[in-house]
Amino acid sequence: ASHSNQAAFSSNRKRLNCRRHRVCLPWTIIKKEQQEAIEHIDEVQNEIDRLNEQASEEILKVEQKYNKLRQPFFQKRSEIIAKIPNFWVTTFVNHPQVSALLGEEDEEALHYLSRVEVTEFEDIKSGYRIDFYFDENPYFENKALSKEFNVNESGDPVSKSSEIKWKAGKDLTKRTGQTPNKAGKKRQHEEPESFFTWFTDHSDAGADELGEVIKDDIWPNPLQYYLVPDMEDEEGDGDDDDEEEEGLEDIDEGEEEEGEDEDEDGDGEDGEDDGEDD
């Protein structure tokens, strides 16, 4: 009887361990269950991917719609900007990434930049073009320079740009060691190549940092960079005001302390007089 009880106890303990550790099923059954689970996960994932593709198509349609709606406002903004001298060169110099690419001669040439336009192609995904319009200047003959980014038949990103017709002795791309502008010095960049070498660089059209910065950061709201120095001046003025207020407070506190000292001295003299009367 004792032997049978021990056998029953051992059997129960094994069943308990099976439930706890899930090691009782044959490996082939476990593998089959896992395989079925993986297949179900894959089916659900395909549905998620299908929805993502659908969302991308609908988002693209919305972007196309609002891109058209924005055009009249971009045009109106450009007309107003044209009334402000040196708007675009100031904007570029104030932008931390663009200013790092500007030498002093580049900055001089960009003083003749009168208008910038960014045009995204109708399907947006296929690319965009940036146009720079210049007044008559001593550097090149072009009235406009442009750089365009798109994809070729193979789906690879490519770029093309205007050929700059430099005037005699004015080709900034052949001048090495330009002096960085003040903004560039602050960031301790190496001496930059000319900003205008960007128009001839088509080595990595899919990751053109300057093009992306102009399209996605500057073009949507160039005013924020044009106003950077004014904003810094306003902050500086605020600091000065705070310092003036602190100075006035110090003066007031000093006057109060002097008044207290005089009161104490007066009290002391009164005490002495009382003693003499006694």
TASULFEN-V262309 format. One record per residue. N is the residue number from 0. SS is DSSP state (a for helix, b for strand, c for the rest). OMEGA is omega in whole degrees, 0 to 359 (999 if undefined). NEAR is the number of other C-alpha atoms within 10 Angstrom. Layout:
n=N ss=SS omega=OMEGA near=NEAR
n=N ss=SS omega=OMEGA near=NEAR
This chain:
n=0 ss=c omega=180 near=6
n=1 ss=a omega=181 near=6
n=2 ss=a omega=181 near=7
n=3 ss=a omega=178 near=9
n=4 ss=a omega=178 near=10
n=5 ss=a omega=179 near=11
n=6 ss=a omega=179 near=12
n=7 ss=a omega=180 near=11
n=8 ss=a omega=179 near=10
n=9 ss=a omega=180 near=12
n=10 ss=a omega=179 near=12
n=11 ss=a omega=181 near=12
n=12 ss=a omega=178 near=12
n=13 ss=a omega=179 near=13
n=14 ss=a omega=177 near=13
n=15 ss=a omega=179 near=12
n=16 ss=a omega=179 near=13
n=17 ss=a omega=180 near=13
n=18 ss=a omega=184 near=11
n=19 ss=a omega=187 near=10
n=20 ss=a omega=177 near=9
n=21 ss=c omega=180 near=11
n=22 ss=c omega=185 near=11
n=23 ss=c omega=182 near=13
n=24 ss=c omega=176 near=9
n=25 ss=c omega=183 near=8
n=26 ss=a omega=181 near=10
n=27 ss=a omega=179 near=9
n=28 ss=a omega=179 near=10
n=29 ss=a omega=181 near=13
n=30 ss=a omega=179 near=11
n=31 ss=a omega=179 near=11
n=32 ss=a omega=178 near=12
n=33 ss=a omega=180 near=12
n=34 ss=a omega=178 near=12
n=35 ss=a omega=178 near=11
n=36 ss=a omega=179 near=12
n=37 ss=a omega=179 near=12
n=38 ss=a omega=178 near=12
n=39 ss=a omega=177 near=12
n=40 ss=a omega=180 near=12
n=41 ss=a omega=178 near=12
n=42 ss=a omega=179 near=11
n=43 ss=a omega=180 near=12
n=44 ss=a omega=177 near=12
n=45 ss=a omega=178 near=12
n=46 ss=a omega=177 near=12
n=47 ss=a omega=180 near=12
n=48 ss=a omega=179 near=11
n=49 ss=a omega=178 near=12
n=50 ss=a omega=178 near=12
n=51 ss=a omega=178 near=12
n=52 ss=a omega=179 near=12
n=53 ss=a omega=179 near=12
n=54 ss=a omega=180 near=12
n=55 ss=a omega=179 near=12
n=56 ss=a omega=181 near=12
n=57 ss=a omega=177 near=12
n=58 ss=a omega=179 near=12
n=59 ss=a omega=178 near=14
n=60 ss=a omega=179 near=14
n=61 ss=a omega=179 near=11
n=62 ss=a omega=178 near=15
n=63 ss=a omega=180 near=16
n=64 ss=a omega=184 near=12
n=65 ss=a omega=175 near=10
n=66 ss=a omega=176 near=16
n=67 ss=a omega=181 near=12
n=68 ss=a omega=181 near=11
n=69 ss=a omega=188 near=10
n=70 ss=a omega=179 near=12
n=71 ss=a omega=180 near=11
n=72 ss=a omega=175 near=11
n=73 ss=a omega=180 near=15
n=74 ss=a omega=179 near=12
n=75 ss=a omega=179 near=10
n=76 ss=a omega=180 near=11
n=77 ss=a omega=179 near=15
n=78 ss=a omega=179 near=12
n=79 ss=a omega=179 near=10
n=80 ss=a omega=182 near=18
n=81 ss=c omega=180 near=13
n=82 ss=c omega=183 near=10
n=83 ss=c omega=180 near=10
n=84 ss=c omega=174 near=13
n=85 ss=c omega=182 near=17
n=86 ss=a omega=188 near=20
n=87 ss=a omega=178 near=24
n=88 ss=a omega=177 near=21
n=89 ss=a omega=179 near=20
n=90 ss=a omega=181 near=19
n=91 ss=a omega=181 near=22
n=92 ss=a omega=181 near=22
n=93 ss=a omega=180 near=19
n=94 ss=c omega=187 near=21
n=95 ss=a omega=182 near=14
n=96 ss=a omega=181 near=16
n=97 ss=a omega=182 near=19
n=98 ss=a omega=179 near=24
n=99 ss=c omega=181 near=26
n=100 ss=c omega=187 near=26
n=101 ss=c omega=168 near=27
n=102 ss=b omega=182 near=23
n=103 ss=a omega=180 near=15
n=104 ss=a omega=175 near=18
n=105 ss=a omega=181 near=22
n=106 ss=a omega=177 near=21
n=107 ss=a omega=180 near=14
n=108 ss=a omega=182 near=18
n=109 ss=a omega=173 near=22
n=110 ss=c omega=178 near=17
n=111 ss=c omega=179 near=19
n=112 ss=b omega=185 near=22
n=113 ss=b omega=183 near=21
n=114 ss=b omega=174 near=18
n=115 ss=b omega=178 near=18
n=116 ss=b omega=175 near=16
n=117 ss=b omega=181 near=20
n=118 ss=b omega=174 near=15
n=119 ss=b omega=182 near=19
n=120 ss=c omega=191 near=15
n=121 ss=c omega=180 near=14
n=122 ss=c omega=175 near=12
n=123 ss=c omega=184 near=15
n=124 ss=c omega=185 near=11
n=125 ss=c omega=175 near=14
n=126 ss=b omega=183 near=17
n=127 ss=b omega=179 near=20
n=128 ss=b omega=177 near=19
n=129 ss=b omega=180 near=19
n=130 ss=b omega=177 near=17
n=131 ss=b omega=181 near=18
n=132 ss=b omega=185 near=16
n=133 ss=b omega=169 near=20
n=134 ss=c omega=175 near=15
n=135 ss=c omega=185 near=12
n=136 ss=c omega=182 near=16
n=137 ss=c omega=187 near=12
n=138 ss=c omega=181 near=20
n=139 ss=b omega=184 near=17
n=140 ss=c omega=186 near=14
n=141 ss=c omega=170 near=18
n=142 ss=c omega=180 near=13
n=143 ss=b omega=174 near=16
n=144 ss=b omega=180 near=18
n=145 ss=b omega=173 near=18
n=146 ss=b omega=187 near=20
n=147 ss=b omega=180 near=20
n=148 ss=b omega=176 near=22
n=149 ss=b omega=179 near=20
n=150 ss=b omega=180 near=15
n=151 ss=c omega=183 near=11
n=152 ss=c omega=179 near=6
n=153 ss=c omega=181 near=6
n=154 ss=c omega=180 near=9
n=155 ss=c omega=178 near=10
n=156 ss=b omega=178 near=17
n=157 ss=b omega=177 near=16
n=158 ss=b omega=175 near=22
n=159 ss=b omega=184 near=16
n=160 ss=b omega=178 near=18
n=161 ss=c omega=171 near=14
n=162 ss=c omega=181 near=12
n=163 ss=c omega=179 near=19
n=164 ss=c omega=185 near=13
n=165 ss=b omega=173 near=15
n=166 ss=c omega=186 near=13
n=167 ss=c omega=177 near=9
n=168 ss=c omega=185 near=9
n=169 ss=c omega=182 near=14
n=170 ss=c omega=183 near=15
n=171 ss=a omega=181 near=20
n=172 ss=a omega=180 near=17
n=173 ss=a omega=178 near=11
n=174 ss=c omega=181 near=12
n=175 ss=c omega=174 near=11
n=176 ss=c omega=174 near=12
n=177 ss=c omega=177 near=18
n=178 ss=c omega=179 near=17
n=179 ss=b omega=176 near=25
n=180 ss=c omega=185 near=20
n=181 ss=a omega=180 near=15
n=182 ss=a omega=179 near=20
n=183 ss=a omega=179 near=22
n=184 ss=a omega=181 near=14
n=185 ss=a omega=182 near=11
n=186 ss=c omega=175 near=12
n=187 ss=c omega=175 near=11
n=188 ss=c omega=173 near=12
n=189 ss=c omega=179 near=14
n=190 ss=c omega=186 near=18
n=191 ss=c omega=165 near=19
n=192 ss=c omega=180 near=22
n=193 ss=c omega=174 near=23
n=194 ss=a omega=186 near=21
n=195 ss=a omega=174 near=17
n=196 ss=a omega=178 near=13
n=197 ss=a omega=181 near=16
n=198 ss=a omega=180 near=18
n=199 ss=a omega=182 near=15
n=200 ss=c omega=179 near=13
n=201 ss=c omega=186 near=16
n=202 ss=c omega=184 near=10
n=203 ss=c omega=185 near=11
n=204 ss=a omega=181 near=18
n=205 ss=a omega=181 near=15
n=206 ss=a omega=180 near=10
n=207 ss=c omega=187 near=15
n=208 ss=a omega=182 near=13
n=209 ss=a omega=178 near=14
n=210 ss=a omega=180 near=19
n=211 ss=a omega=179 near=14
n=212 ss=a omega=180 near=14
n=213 ss=a omega=184 near=19
n=214 ss=a omega=190 near=18
n=215 ss=a omega=185 near=12
n=216 ss=a omega=184 near=13
n=217 ss=a omega=187 near=18
n=218 ss=a omega=181 near=16
n=219 ss=a omega=181 near=12
n=220 ss=a omega=182 near=10
n=221 ss=c omega=184 near=18
n=222 ss=a omega=183 near=14
n=223 ss=a omega=178 near=13
n=224 ss=a omega=176 near=21
n=225 ss=a omega=185 near=21
n=226 ss=c omega=185 near=14
n=227 ss=a omega=181 near=14
n=228 ss=a omega=180 near=12
n=229 ss=a omega=179 near=11
n=230 ss=a omega=179 near=13
n=231 ss=a omega=179 near=11
n=232 ss=a omega=179 near=11
n=233 ss=a omega=178 near=11
n=234 ss=a omega=179 near=12
n=235 ss=a omega=177 near=12
n=236 ss=a omega=178 near=12
n=237 ss=a omega=178 near=12
n=238 ss=a omega=179 near=12
n=239 ss=a omega=180 near=12
n=240 ss=a omega=179 near=12
n=241 ss=a omega=180 near=12
n=242 ss=a omega=179 near=12
n=243 ss=a omega=179 near=12
n=244 ss=a omega=178 near=12
n=245 ss=a omega=179 near=12
n=246 ss=a omega=178 near=12
n=247 ss=a omega=178 near=12
n=248 ss=a omega=179 near=12
n=249 ss=a omega=180 near=12
n=250 ss=a omega=180 near=12
n=251 ss=a omega=180 near=12
n=252 ss=a omega=180 near=12
n=253 ss=a omega=179 near=12
n=254 ss=a omega=179 near=12
n=255 ss=a omega=180 near=12
n=256 ss=a omega=179 near=12
n=257 ss=a omega=178 near=12
n=258 ss=a omega=179 near=12
n=259 ss=a omega=179 near=12
n=260 ss=a omega=180 near=12
n=261 ss=a omega=178 near=12
n=262 ss=a omega=180 near=11
n=263 ss=a omega=179 near=12
n=264 ss=a omega=180 near=12
n=265 ss=a omega=179 near=11
n=266 ss=a omega=181 near=11
n=267 ss=a omega=180 near=11
n=268 ss=a omega=178 near=11
n=269 ss=a omega=181 near=11
n=270 ss=a omega=181 near=11
n=271 ss=a omega=180 near=10
n=272 ss=a omega=179 near=10
n=273 ss=a omega=181 near=9
n=274 ss=a omega=180 near=9
n=275 ss=a omega=179 near=7
n=276 ss=a omega=179 near=6
n=277 ss=c omega=999 near=5
